Amino acid sequence: MAQFDSHKWTREFKEAQVAQASREVDQDNLGEDYSTMRLQSNIDQKWSDSDDMKNDLRQWVEASMQSGGYDLLDDIVSALEVEVRLYKIYRKKMQR
């Protein structure tokens, strides 16, 4: 029996997520109506600039790692990588 290659599986999974997200961006209107967003908190009022956002994100990731360990950190990093790829696709489409 062949040995399971977790790195290959993870890479293929991420690529499939990006492909799916790209299809969803194609189907969606690229503009965002802030009145219909479903945010858990009002980040617009809490973050005065990108430094606040980066500090909050860094603290949240560190706290998550401390409570959930390195496996949780790996999951967070994987999710953020997928989101960054999606945002790059979104940015390219907005520049057209």
C-alpha angles and dihedrals in degrees: 000000000000118000116250112250106209093184092055091046092049092048093049091046092052091048090051091050091051091048091051092047091049090054090050091051089052091054097044129076105257093223121085124222104212092202090066099045116116102213120166091218135018098254091171089069097038100050116060093180143354092274090064090050093049092048092050092048092048092049092047093050092048092048091047091051092049092051100036104028131224094313090063090045090054090051091050092048091049092050092048091049090055091048092049090052090050092050090051090053090047092049092051091051092048091052092059 
